[in-house]
Amino acid sequence: MKRTGFVIAAVLVLGGVALAATGVTTLPTGWKIRGSDGPVATVGTLPTGLALSRDGSRVFVLETGHRKPALRVLDAATLKEIRSVPLSGAFGAPLRDADGDGVWVAAPGTFQETIAHIDTATGVVDKTVSLPVPFYPVALTRQPNGMIAVAGDIANRVALVDPKTAHVIATHDVGHHPAAVLYPRRGGKLYVAERGWNFVTGLGAHTTRITVGRHPVALASDGTLLFVANSDDDDIAVVDLATERVIQHARIPFARADAVGTSPNALALDGTRLYVTCGAANAVAVFRTSAHGLTPLGAIPAGWYPTALAIDHVHGVLYVANGKGESSHANPKFNPNARSESDYVADNLVGSVRRVTIPDDGALARGLVDVREFAQHEGVPDSPVVRRNGPIKHVIYVIKENRTYDQVLGDVSGADGDPSLVMFGENVTPNQHAIVKQFGVFDRFFEDAHISADGHNWSTAAFANDYLERMWPQNYANRRSFYDFEDGAEAAIPHAGYLWDDAARNGVSLRNYGEFVTASPGGPTPVSSMNKVLNANTDRGFATFDMNVEDVARFNEWKREFDAFEASHTLPQLEIVRFPRDHTSGTRAGAVTPQGMVADNDLAVGKLVEAVSHSPDWSSTAIFVLEDDAQNGPDHVDEQRSTLYLASPYATGGLRHETYTQASVLRTIEILLGLPPMSAYDAGALPLTAAFTGTPNLAPFDALPARIDVKAKNGTTAYRAADSARFDLAEADRVDDAVMNDVLWHAVKGARATPPPYGLFPHRDDR
């Protein structure tokens, strides 16, 4: 099947199996994955753990994503499903019984803290163990005496459980966000990977801490050496257990030299080989082990975001779980009322399991070449404008909330839009339509992100680390109340930090308006940030995420400072501005209508471009405007396609059909301001050089007045007004997006309107 912009390598059915072709699929991120020569099973959302039955005839897959968690049992030879066991919560990997094929799983949830035992032959959950609250179990291991150690991510503790009595017998405090636990030796210490920090804790007669690297997440051992996957350092720390000292940092063989971004996140030993899943690189790294450490052998191409491994030593087979499956999806039939088939992006991210014949050393070397070729672009095209010390000295970077391309610009003539999917067209967003007419329309812009939790990280760091990738589905599925994704919390911070850290390290002046800030209790201002650099460069009078504050009011606060900067000739080189009101409050009675909020947001964007274009600094400025993600609507090309606006005298204009991503925008900003890349994604992204011309057009932009009432309120009889009244709008994306999309569609199209049209594209199970 071929879809505009992407080639699908295989047709997969949820819970089904297919023999994947060996073609190449291009992801919305711009990276590519190669199909598998062996069977591939489509499973549920975010599989994070694999285990084999004792005889190797079955594969146990733990699914932990946005859809209902489950333990799926597959036939190991064919990957056909035998059964699926629904669970109330799940995380990490299944732990097989010491003397059977039952498995224990971590089963976290907002209102439960347990581990559960599953009889895999019958599919019955036959035992549960309650844990101290709060705890949030994420990883399990077994002592030689049969006791089970459980890591508690939120509790920062490890619990010891007697599986026979199903009781907790002891707990131990550890560091921040423990992610993995392991007993490498009989009678030895329990080692705990502290994801929030940079060390491994050894619990025994004497507690020790071994500094290993940034955000350790996985452990493996041969009894002499301990191998630690450092997810935000692109390496494996090798620890001599006798001395508890790191003797080697083995670099992932396909990691870039100039930027981190492979996310090693799971380990498996097979004789003298160590296999490492690298989620962000869509590959498995392979090392030779010896008494002296690790030697890289090569790589095995995997699916989208591999998360787990299992090895069948007898048959020479490797099983690889891929957290996001084999491809992205279009979602033109977004039907929030059909909850099992909503086409919501978090539900569309169905994972896969690949069965791979273990390759020899020569095949591993060839695989390494493949993986490197799939990692986006190399080099930067020559440009008279997109270069350091070029004519552009100032960048204004505006981040909005949650719209697809078709929702807003599907009515733009000549571009690849579907007018039937438009919700906020030119009548609601006249300024955004005027901007694309004057400066150019991008109809192949894709979000690297899926939702706001990772969206604001992709928008400001060109990366979402493994903690984010594994935790946001838990939060969005209401199984984890802890939201620590947009405030610079330790576990979510990637290797190089964020755009403001990059600017500070390189002497680029900065001003922030609303990004990564929290407000004082009782109001939208004053605001502050946990990040010292950002806090020192933030306008405290610019409101945080609050749908009661008009974006035009946010613009007025920004304009107050902009006028002062212009008067003193001190306009910062980089400004980050958050206009979030296109998120809307749905149809909550008494709140401004969705159309009114989007129109207010549109007017704020238009006024900002107008203000800059009428200023002395217009000739040296580029304004980039994008959404943090595209989750809140349908799109006929891809659910991650969104809007991008460029306003500058140097904009080429016209239809821009080049494929760009959030990382492309950040790479362009970095080049313009002389900043190094922050991750492998922006380092390899195609910058927007083709969208700039060396001949400037200094004509200003004049904002258009709103065509609809930006203050119109929802009535008490508005479609699903009662549901909207219950929305938690304190932060972005606390609302169930299926419900929000249904509300928005009917608020715009009318209470009797059907959801986005059916029959135009194949049902997802037919792709």
RAKA-V69406 format. One record per residue. N is the residue number from 1. SS is DSSP state (h for helix, s for strand, l for the rest). Layout:
N&SS ; N&SS
This chain:
1&l ; 2&s ; 3&s ; 4&l ; 5&l ; 6&s ; 7&s ; 8&l ; 9&l ; 10&l ; 11&l ; 12&l ; 13&l ; 14&l ; 15&l ; 16&l ; 17&s ; 18&s ; 19&s ; 20&l ; 21&l ; 22&l ; 23&l ; 24&s ; 25&s ; 26&s ; 27&l ; 28&l ; 29&l ; 30&l ; 31&l ; 32&s ; 33&s ; 34&s ; 35&l ; 36&l ; 37&l ; 38&l ; 39&s ; 40&s ; 41&s ; 42&s ; 43&s ; 44&s ; 45&s ; 46&l ; 47&s ; 48&s ; 49&s ; 50&s ; 51&s ; 52&s ; 53&l ; 54&l ; 55&l ; 56&l ; 57&l ; 58&s ; 59&s ; 60&s ; 61&s ; 62&s ; 63&s ; 64&l ; 65&l ; 66&l ; 67&l ; 68&l ; 69&l ; 70&s ; 71&s ; 72&s ; 73&s ; 74&s ; 75&s ; 76&l ; 77&l ; 78&l ; 79&l ; 80&l ; 81&s ; 82&s ; 83&s ; 84&s ; 85&s ; 86&s ; 87&l ; 88&l ; 89&l ; 90&l ; 91&s ; 92&s ; 93&s ; 94&s ; 95&s ; 96&s ; 97&l ; 98&l ; 99&l ; 100&l ; 101&l ; 102&l ; 103&s ; 104&s ; 105&s ; 106&s ; 107&s ; 108&s ; 109&s ; 110&l ; 111&l ; 112&s ; 113&s ; 114&s ; 115&s ; 116&s ; 117&s ; 118&s ; 119&s ; 120&l ; 121&l ; 122&l ; 123&l ; 124&s ; 125&s ; 126&s ; 127&s ; 128&s ; 129&s ; 130&s ; 131&l ; 132&l ; 133&l ; 134&l ; 135&l ; 136&l ; 137&s ; 138&s ; 139&s ; 140&s ; 141&s ; 142&s ; 143&l ; 144&l ; 145&l ; 146&l ; 147&l ; 148&s ; 149&s ; 150&s ; 151&s ; 152&s ; 153&l ; 154&l ; 155&l ; 156&l ; 157&s ; 158&s ; 159&s ; 160&s ; 161&s ; 162&s ; 163&l ; 164&l ; 165&l ; 166&l ; 167&s ; 168&s ; 169&s ; 170&s ; 171&s ; 172&s ; 173&s ; 174&l ; 175&l ; 176&l ; 177&l ; 178&s ; 179&s ; 180&s ; 181&s ; 182&s ; 183&s ; 184&l ; 185&l ; 186&l ; 187&l ; 188&l ; 189&l ; 190&s ; 191&s ; 192&s ; 193&s ; 194&s ; 195&l ; 196&l ; 197&l ; 198&l ; 199&s ; 200&s ; 201&s ; 202&s ; 203&s ; 204&l ; 205&l ; 206&l ; 207&l ; 208&s ; 209&s ; 210&s ; 211&s ; 212&l ; 213&l ; 214&l ; 215&l ; 216&s ; 217&s ; 218&s ; 219&s ; 220&s ; 221&s ; 222&l ; 223&l ; 224&l ; 225&s ; 226&s ; 227&s ; 228&s ; 229&s ; 230&s ; 231&l ; 232&l ; 233&l ; 234&l ; 235&s ; 236&s ; 237&s ; 238&s ; 239&s ; 240&s ; 241&l ; 242&l ; 243&l ; 244&l ; 245&s ; 246&s ; 247&s ; 248&s ; 249&s ; 250&s ; 251&s ; 252&l ; 253&l ; 254&l ; 255&l ; 256&l ; 257&l ; 258&l ; 259&l ; 260&l ; 261&l ; 262&l ; 263&l ; 264&s ; 265&s ; 266&s ; 267&s ; 268&s ; 269&s ; 270&s ; 271&l ; 272&l ; 273&s ; 274&s ; 275&s ; 276&s ; 277&s ; 278&s ; 279&h ; 280&h ; 281&h ; 282&l ; 283&s ; 284&s ; 285&s ; 286&s ; 287&s ; 288&s ; 289&s ; 290&s ; 291&l ; 292&l ; 293&s ; 294&s ; 295&s ; 296&s ; 297&s ; 298&s ; 299&s ; 300&s ; 301&s ; 302&l ; 303&l ; 304&s ; 305&s ; 306&s ; 307&s ; 308&s ; 309&s ; 310&s ; 311&s ; 312&s ; 313&l ; 314&l ; 315&l ; 316&l ; 317&s ; 318&s ; 319&s ; 320&s ; 321&s ; 322&s ; 323&s ; 324&s ; 325&s ; 326&l ; 327&l ; 328&l ; 329&l ; 330&l ; 331&l ; 332&l ; 333&l ; 334&l ; 335&l ; 336&l ; 337&l ; 338&l ; 339&h ; 340&h ; 341&h ; 342&l ; 343&l ; 344&l ; 345&h ; 346&h ; 347&h ; 348&h ; 349&l ; 350&s ; 351&s ; 352&s ; 353&s ; 354&s ; 355&s ; 356&s ; 357&s ; 358&l ; 359&l ; 360&l ; 361&h ; 362&h ; 363&h ; 364&h ; 365&h ; 366&h ; 367&h ; 368&h ; 369&h ; 370&h ; 371&h ; 372&h ; 373&h ; 374&l ; 375&l ; 376&l ; 377&l ; 378&l ; 379&l ; 380&l ; 381&l ; 382&l ; 383&l ; 384&l ; 385&l ; 386&l ; 387&l ; 388&l ; 389&l ; 390&l ; 391&l ; 392&l ; 393&l ; 394&s ; 395&s ; 396&s ; 397&s ; 398&s ; 399&s ; 400&s ; 401&l ; 402&l ; 403&l ; 404&s ; 405&h ; 406&h ; 407&h ; 408&h ; 409&h ; 410&l ; 411&l ; 412&l ; 413&l ; 414&l ; 415&l ; 416&l ; 417&l ; 418&l ; 419&h ; 420&h ; 421&h ; 422&l ; 423&l ; 424&l ; 425&l ; 426&l ; 427&l ; 428&l ; 429&l ; 430&h ; 431&h ; 432&h ; 433&h ; 434&h ; 435&h ; 436&h ; 437&h ; 438&h ; 439&h ; 440&l ; 441&s ; 442&s ; 443&l ; 444&l ; 445&s ; 446&s ; 447&l ; 448&l ; 449&l ; 450&l ; 451&l ; 452&h ; 453&h ; 454&h ; 455&h ; 456&h ; 457&h ; 458&h ; 459&h ; 460&h ; 461&h ; 462&l ; 463&l ; 464&l ; 465&l ; 466&h ; 467&h ; 468&h ; 469&h ; 470&h ; 471&h ; 472&h ; 473&h ; 474&h ; 475&h ; 476&h ; 477&l ; 478&l ; 479&l ; 480&l ; 481&l ; 482&l ; 483&l ; 484&l ; 485&l ; 486&l ; 487&l ; 488&l ; 489&l ; 490&h ; 491&h ; 492&h ; 493&l ; 494&l ; 495&l ; 496&l ; 497&l ; 498&l ; 499&h ; 500&h ; 501&h ; 502&h ; 503&h ; 504&h ; 505&h ; 506&l ; 507&l ; 508&l ; 509&l ; 510&s ; 511&s ; 512&s ; 513&s ; 514&l ; 515&l ; 516&l ; 517&l ; 518&s ; 519&s ; 520&l ; 521&l ; 522&l ; 523&l ; 524&l ; 525&l ; 526&l ; 527&s ; 528&s ; 529&l ; 530&l ; 531&l ; 532&h ; 533&h ; 534&h ; 535&h ; 536&h ; 537&l ; 538&s ; 539&l ; 540&l ; 541&l ; 542&l ; 543&l ; 544&l ; 545&l ; 546&l ; 547&l ; 548&l ; 549&l ; 550&l ; 551&h ; 552&h ; 553&h ; 554&h ; 555&h ; 556&h ; 557&h ; 558&h ; 559&h ; 560&h ; 561&h ; 562&h ; 563&h ; 564&h ; 565&h ; 566&h ; 567&h ; 568&h ; 569&l ; 570&l ; 571&l ; 572&l ; 573&l ; 574&s ; 575&s ; 576&s ; 577&s ; 578&s ; 579&l ; 580&l ; 581&h ; 582&h ; 583&h ; 584&l ; 585&l ; 586&l ; 587&l ; 588&l ; 589&l ; 590&l ; 591&l ; 592&s ; 593&l ; 594&h ; 595&h ; 596&h ; 597&h ; 598&h ; 599&h ; 600&h ; 601&h ; 602&h ; 603&h ; 604&h ; 605&h ; 606&h ; 607&h ; 608&h ; 609&h ; 610&h ; 611&h ; 612&h ; 613&h ; 614&l ; 615&l ; 616&h ; 617&h ; 618&h ; 619&h ; 620&h ; 621&s ; 622&s ; 623&s ; 624&s ; 625&s ; 626&s ; 627&s ; 628&l ; 629&l ; 630&l ; 631&l ; 632&l ; 633&l ; 634&l ; 635&l ; 636&l ; 637&l ; 638&l ; 639&l ; 640&l ; 641&s ; 642&s ; 643&l ; 644&s ; 645&s ; 646&s ; 647&s ; 648&s ; 649&l ; 650&l ; 651&s ; 652&l ; 653&l ; 654&l ; 655&s ; 656&s ; 657&l ; 658&l ; 659&l ; 660&s ; 661&s ; 662&h ; 663&h ; 664&h ; 665&h ; 666&h ; 667&h ; 668&h ; 669&h ; 670&h ; 671&h ; 672&h ; 673&h ; 674&l ; 675&l ; 676&l ; 677&l ; 678&l ; 679&l ; 680&h ; 681&h ; 682&h ; 683&h ; 684&l ; 685&l ; 686&l ; 687&l ; 688&l ; 689&h ; 690&h ; 691&h ; 692&s ; 693&l ; 694&l ; 695&l ; 696&l ; 697&l ; 698&l ; 699&l ; 700&l ; 701&l ; 702&l ; 703&l ; 704&l ; 705&l ; 706&l ; 707&l ; 708&l ; 709&l ; 710&l ; 711&l ; 712&l ; 713&s ; 714&l ; 715&l ; 716&l ; 717&l ; 718&l ; 719&l ; 720&l ; 721&h ; 722&h ; 723&h ; 724&h ; 725&h ; 726&l ; 727&l ; 728&l ; 729&l ; 730&l ; 731&l ; 732&l ; 733&l ; 734&l ; 735&l ; 736&l ; 737&h ; 738&h ; 739&h ; 740&h ; 741&h ; 742&h ; 743&h ; 744&h ; 745&h ; 746&h ; 747&h ; 748&h ; 749&h ; 750&l ; 751&l ; 752&l ; 753&l ; 754&l ; 755&l ; 756&l ; 757&l ; 758&l ; 759&l ; 760&l ; 761&l ; 762&l ; 763&l ; 764&h ; 765&h ; 766&h ; 767&l
